[in-house]
């Protein structure tokens, strides 16, 4: 997902060391340094000699507010590599060229970055970037396997356009928002490790004819934020999404659906293995009972009469597929008597947690980045949150889910 430009969990107050090596993808590291800093991280940048052929220290210093490090032997601070290694909460190498991957795999410490890699006890994220033929070479693959054996985390490479004249293929550096998410997974406590979390998101569409449909204004932003938060906490995440224009959350297994019926089938299939189900999708309540097989033509003085029928109530009809001991979270978007209606849904659907918000309240509901919600649970006082960004709301919801899981 795109990176929000504000301090947030889990970056705020954490120290991240970004090692930049000598490849054409080094230009992306400038944006990555900016994103980390805007997210609240104290970003230390180490440039190798090769990196400085592509990017200059001034760019990083202007965006992070910190001096760039490049020399293993700094006058007045002979042990700077030890200090930087000790202070880091996470180390990112992006781009990681074939050369630095080979040197790290061999345990070399012939420059500042590789010395830090040997000295640090922080988690290390390696983001390969190179020509596709270099990436495919058996020696490079063996070096990456060696780094994984040592406990390093590998993110990428992506598939896409390479340097000029080289076409497309595997070897492209991941984009900064993806690297940011992989970094967050290293910084976040793995409190949902070993758990399988199923999240539904977005709207559903019910066809009127091959061109038109009944839908709603849901963007999917709340569900996507929940999927991202669960993955950062170490969960295996399945995201069942209706149509959405949002970038897919890093790490989640995406299942795309269109109708309420398709979403119901996908939820039923996923539930037996799910520790948690979070139904954040805005599922259409009604659908045309007889969709037209071809486009209905507009005619003067005539409008079609639509006969509607109810769509499946997914939380209700999949109740028998729930895993014993699993946690089920529902959402309720209301326009009047919000809490009273939500309490009936909490009891009637046998939910462990229900998130309710009022669609008429400014800054809440569809097509906005913020939300104001109340968390309802059986035998517990209601908890009303202030107006927050939806990724912050997601963190509160996942905190409660963890308590429910024990």
ZIQUINOR-V637800 format. One record per helix or strand. SS is the DSSP state (alpha for helix, beta for strand). FROM is the first residue (numbers start at 0). TO is the last residue. If there is no record, write none. Layout:
ss:SS from:FROM to:TO
ss:SS from:FROM to:TO
//
This chain:
ss:beta from:14 to:19
ss:alpha from:25 to:37
ss:beta from:41 to:46
ss:alpha from:50 to:52
ss:alpha from:56 to:63
ss:beta from:68 to:68
ss:beta from:73 to:73
ss:beta from:76 to:76
ss:alpha from:79 to:86
ss:beta from:89 to:95
ss:alpha from:97 to:104
ss:alpha from:111 to:118
ss:beta from:122 to:127
ss:alpha from:131 to:135
ss:alpha from:137 to:148
ss:beta from:152 to:153
ss:beta from:157 to:160
ss:beta from:167 to:171
ss:alpha from:175 to:186
ss:beta from:195 to:200
ss:beta from:202 to:202
ss:beta from:205 to:206
ss:beta from:212 to:213
ss:alpha from:220 to:231
ss:beta from:235 to:240
ss:beta from:252 to:255
ss:alpha from:259 to:270
ss:beta from:275 to:278
ss:beta from:281 to:281
ss:beta from:285 to:287
ss:beta from:298 to:298
ss:beta from:301 to:301
ss:beta from:307 to:309
ss:alpha from:313 to:316
ss:alpha from:318 to:320
ss:beta from:326 to:333
ss:alpha from:337 to:347
ss:beta from:352 to:357
ss:beta from:369 to:370
ss:beta from:373 to:376
ss:beta from:379 to:383
ss:beta from:387 to:388
ss:alpha from:389 to:404
//
